[in-house]
Amino acid sequence: MNEARPQSLASFWMPFTNNRDFKASPRLLVSAEGVYYKDVDGNQILDGTAGLWCVPCGHRQPRIVAAVSEMVGQLDFAPTFQMGHPAAFDLAEKLMEYTNHRFGHVFYTNSGSEAVDTALKIALAYHKARGEASRTRLIGRERAYHGVGFGGISVGGIAGNRKPYGTLLPGVDHLPHTHNLEKNAYSRGEPEYGAHLADELERIVALHDASTIAAVIVEPVAGSTGVLVPPKGYLKRLRELCTKHGILLIFDEVITGFGRLTTPFATDYFDVEPDMMTTAKGLTNGTIPMGAVFSKKFIHDAFMDGPAGIELFHGYTYTGHPVACAASLATLEVFKEQKLLDHAKEIQPYWEDAVHSLQGLPHVIDIRTIGLVAGIELAPRPGAPGARAYAAFKKAFADGLLIRTTGDIIALSPPLTFEKKHIDELFGKLGKVLKDLD
Ligand SMILES: Cc1ncc(COP(=O)(O)O)c(C=O)c1O
């Protein structure tokens, strides 16, 4: 095993990173097992974020590692354009089973960003295929994160991810976000206030006319902008309005999919059904990159009822990569055999109480929880937004704890294999970090 330091940090242009700051004092991970990373100095780092929300089954899960090794030794690559391999089909059937057959079909991508762009393209092509080519507008939401493709940043609602990149996609509008600390601070589960914000879709429809709108895309729980939990009734209302106006509803479940809320998907948790669902991350336990778009049967049918020939001009070289399929098949087995969702449900109340026990610590202005997710919002330092939480992130890492921060919000999302002792360790360390933070 190579645990040596890299000879130079210069050439890797790191993503979503303060490169200069990192390279001045790097944080380097060299191995992982279960719910811990090990850094290059040999320190154990408790993983409070399941990597980047993507390792629900814990690290180096033996079954997944074995499945990946076996497949790479058998079929390293196989195209899925005009041909296929068994694992891609087997996985699709298993995924349909995993959604209780509420979706009819799945399209594979290599990431969440690609899943989002794929879903948006399918929405446009679907309306065209059924003779409503005027439906070209896409509606996102403020403070949404839908990855980094041009489609995703256009429907996304994070200024920093949008402003350097020109005019983005045309014909995009945004719903307001639902975050409201005055009304909803310190919520457990869905907050009370804000279902009416879904009605803003009526305003957008009145402005543009439903005949021009293809799809609405939302994260059921917005993760990357700091754990924004939907108000009670909000998603149901959005569903009703989309149905009323013939607009497709897409749930971006890249974070919420695969157990994050203690249910298979957020659609199960909220009992609201989208027409398409984008996923990635936990789909393969983060072991091999993969994304997937789940689609209702009626959408797929619209293409299959069209002229003979290739029905959808879209796909990636690595769509349905055999090694990713093997990782995902093994991930689904681990979920089932280890009853991971039952375990997550069991520890959720303990998790929730532990997070909320931080209320009253210096700078904490809100705590919100749902499933095995938590957002801890800090008051920003005057004139330096994000600096306080970033300082907490660096201090936590130095103390052996991985947390994630976005702006001045700490977002936590541990592997579902976390046990009470890990929760105690996490909040023991984080509480200390917060107490000492200026
Ligand atoms: C809701 C959501 N959509 C899309 C993405 C993009 O996924 P990826 O980074 O795999 O492209 C993310 C990543 O965090 C996400 O949280």
PDBQT file of the ligand as one rigid body, heavy atoms in Angstrom, charges set to zero:
ROOT
HETATM    1  C1  LIG A 501     -28.318  17.165  -5.279  1.00  0.00    +0.000 C 
HETATM    2  C2  LIG A 501     -27.085  16.977  -6.091  1.00  0.00    +0.000 A 
HETATM    3  N1  LIG A 501     -27.168  16.880  -7.419  1.00  0.00    +0.000 NA
HETATM    4  C3  LIG A 501     -26.096  16.691  -8.186  1.00  0.00    +0.000 A 
HETATM    5  C4  LIG A 501     -24.848  16.601  -7.639  1.00  0.00    +0.000 A 
HETATM    6  C5  LIG A 501     -23.663  16.411  -8.515  1.00  0.00    +0.000 C 
HETATM    7  O1  LIG A 501     -23.119  15.164  -8.390  1.00  0.00    +0.000 OA
HETATM    8  P1  LIG A 501     -21.630  14.864  -8.926  1.00  0.00    +0.000 P 
HETATM    9  O2  LIG A 501     -20.705  15.642  -8.037  1.00  0.00    +0.000 OA
HETATM   10  O3  LIG A 501     -21.516  13.387  -8.811  1.00  0.00    +0.000 OA
HETATM   11  O4  LIG A 501     -21.588  15.334 -10.336  1.00  0.00    +0.000 OA
HETATM   12  C6  LIG A 501     -24.702  16.680  -6.254  1.00  0.00    +0.000 A 
HETATM   13  C7  LIG A 501     -23.372  16.569  -5.625  1.00  0.00    +0.000 C 
HETATM   14  O5  LIG A 501     -23.191  16.797  -4.468  1.00  0.00    +0.000 OA
HETATM   15  C8  LIG A 501     -25.839  16.891  -5.457  1.00  0.00    +0.000 A 
HETATM   16  O6  LIG A 501     -25.755  17.023  -4.145  1.00  0.00    +0.000 OA
ENDROOT
TORSDOF 0
